[in-house]
Amino acid sequence: MRRLRQLKKGGMYYVSSNFHHGILEYIDEGVKNMLLEIIYSAVEKFHITIKNLCVMDTHFHIEIKTIGDTNLSDVMKYIKQRFTQWLNRRIGKKGTAWEDRFFSRIIETIRALIKVFNYIKDDSVKAGIVKRPEDYKYYRVLDENLTTL
C-alpha cells in the first residue's frame, strides 16, 4: 500500500519526477523546452509560484509553492498528463512518460528552502553537463526570494 502524500494548504514543496526509461532516447532539446512550456502554463493556470526548476535528461526538479486551495497533486497531474499526451503524439507511441508517481516533500523552514534551491541549482554541475548552473539551458530561477516560504 502506498503512503499518502503529505499536502499543505499554501505549501512550499520540493517536487521531482523521473522520465520512464522507455522514452529516454526521445529526450532532446525540443522535449525539454516543451516540458518547460507546460510547467509555465501550470503557473498561469493554477496561480502557483516556482522558485527554481531544472529539466535533466532523465528527470526534473521543481521548487514550487501552491496558493490558496490549489492542490499540488492537481498541478502535477496537469503537467505530467499534458506532457505525456504531447510526447506520445510527437513520437507516435502510447503509454506513460513517467517512471512512477512524482516525489514531493514539504519545505517548512527557510534553511530547507535554501538547501533545496541550491540542490536544484547544482544538479547540472554535479552531472558534469556545465561548470556553472547559469550556463545550463534548462535551469530556471523564477523567484530568487529565499527569505519567505
C-alpha positions in Angstrom: 0.0 0.0 0.0 1.5 3.3 -1.0 1.9 6.1 1.5 -0.4 9.1 1.4 1.1 12.2 0.0 1.6 15.0 2.6 -0.1 18.2 1.4 -0.3 21.6 3.0 -2.7 24.4 2.0 -0.4 27.1 0.5 2.6 24.8 0.9 6.1 25.1 -0.4 7.3 21.8 -1.9 10.3 20.2 -3.5 9.0 18.0 -6.4 10.8 15.7 -8.8 9.8 13.1 -11.3 11.7 10.6 -13.5 11.1 10.0 -17.1 10.1 6.4 -18.0 13.2 4.5 -19.2 11.4 3.7 -22.4 11.3 7.3 -23.6 14.8 8.4 -22.6 16.1 8.1 -26.2 13.5 10.8 -27.1 14.5 13.4 -24.6 16.1 16.1 -26.6 16.1 19.9 -26.6 12.6 20.1 -28.1 11.2 17.8 -25.5 12.9 19.7 -22.6 11.6 23.0 -24.0 8.1 21.7 -24.2 8.2 20.4 -20.6 9.3 23.9 -19.6 6.4 25.5 -21.5 3.9 23.1 -19.9 5.3 24.0 -16.4 5.0 27.7 -17.2 1.4 27.1 -18.4 0.7 25.4 -15.0 2.0 28.6 -13.3 -0.6 30.6 -15.2 -3.5 28.0 -14.8 -3.0 27.3 -11.1 -1.5 30.6 -9.9 1.4 28.9 -8.3 4.9 30.2 -7.6 8.0 28.5 -8.7 11.4 29.4 -7.1 13.5 27.4 -9.5 13.4 24.3 -11.7 15.7 22.1 -13.7 14.9 19.7 -16.5 17.6 17.0 -16.9 17.9 14.1 -19.4 16.3 11.6 -17.0 14.2 13.7 -14.6 13.1 17.2 -13.5 13.1 19.2 -10.2 10.8 22.0 -9.2 10.7 24.1 -6.0 7.0 25.1 -6.0 4.5 27.0 -3.8 0.8 26.4 -4.1 -1.5 29.3 -3.5 -4.8 29.1 -1.5 -6.7 25.9 -2.1 -4.6 24.8 -5.1 -3.7 21.1 -4.7 -0.2 20.1 -5.6 -1.4 16.8 -7.0 -3.7 18.6 -9.4 -0.8 20.7 -10.6 1.4 17.7 -11.1 -1.3 15.8 -12.8 -1.8 18.6 -15.3 2.0 18.9 -16.0 2.6 15.2 -16.4 -0.6 14.4 -18.3 -0.2 17.3 -20.8 3.5 16.4 -21.3 2.7 12.7 -21.9 0.0 13.5 -24.4 2.2 15.8 -26.3 5.2 13.4 -26.3 3.1 10.5 -27.4 1.8 12.5 -30.3 5.3 13.5 -31.2 6.9 10.1 -31.1 3.8 8.0 -32.2 3.7 5.9 -29.0 1.2 5.2 -26.3 1.6 4.9 -22.5 3.2 6.9 -19.7 6.2 9.2 -20.0 6.9 8.8 -16.3 8.6 6.2 -14.2 6.4 6.4 -11.2 4.5 8.9 -9.0 6.1 12.2 -8.5 8.2 12.7 -5.4 7.3 15.6 -3.1 8.4 16.9 0.2 7.0 19.9 2.1 9.6 22.6 2.8 8.9 24.0 6.2 11.9 26.2 7.0 14.0 28.9 5.3 17.0 26.7 5.8 15.4 23.9 3.9 14.2 26.3 1.2 17.7 27.4 0.6 19.1 23.8 0.7 16.6 22.6 -1.9 17.1 25.7 -4.1 20.9 25.0 -4.2 20.3 21.3 -4.8 18.2 22.0 -7.9 20.7 24.8 -9.0 23.7 22.5 -8.7 22.2 19.4 -10.4 23.6 20.1 -13.9 27.0 20.9 -12.4 27.1 17.7 -10.4 26.1 15.8 -13.5 29.1 17.3 -15.4 27.0 19.0 -18.0 28.1 22.5 -17.2 30.6 24.2 -15.0 28.2 26.9 -13.7 24.4 26.4 -13.2 23.5 29.5 -15.1 25.1 28.0 -18.2 22.6 25.1 -18.3 19.8 25.9 -20.8 17.1 24.0 -18.8 17.7 25.6 -15.4 15.5 28.5 -14.5 15.1 30.8 -11.5 11.7 32.3 -11.4 11.8 33.7 -7.8 15.0 34.5 -6.1 13.4 35.5 -2.8 14.7 32.9 -0.3 13.6 34.8 2.8 10.0 33.7 2.9 8.1 30.5 2.4 
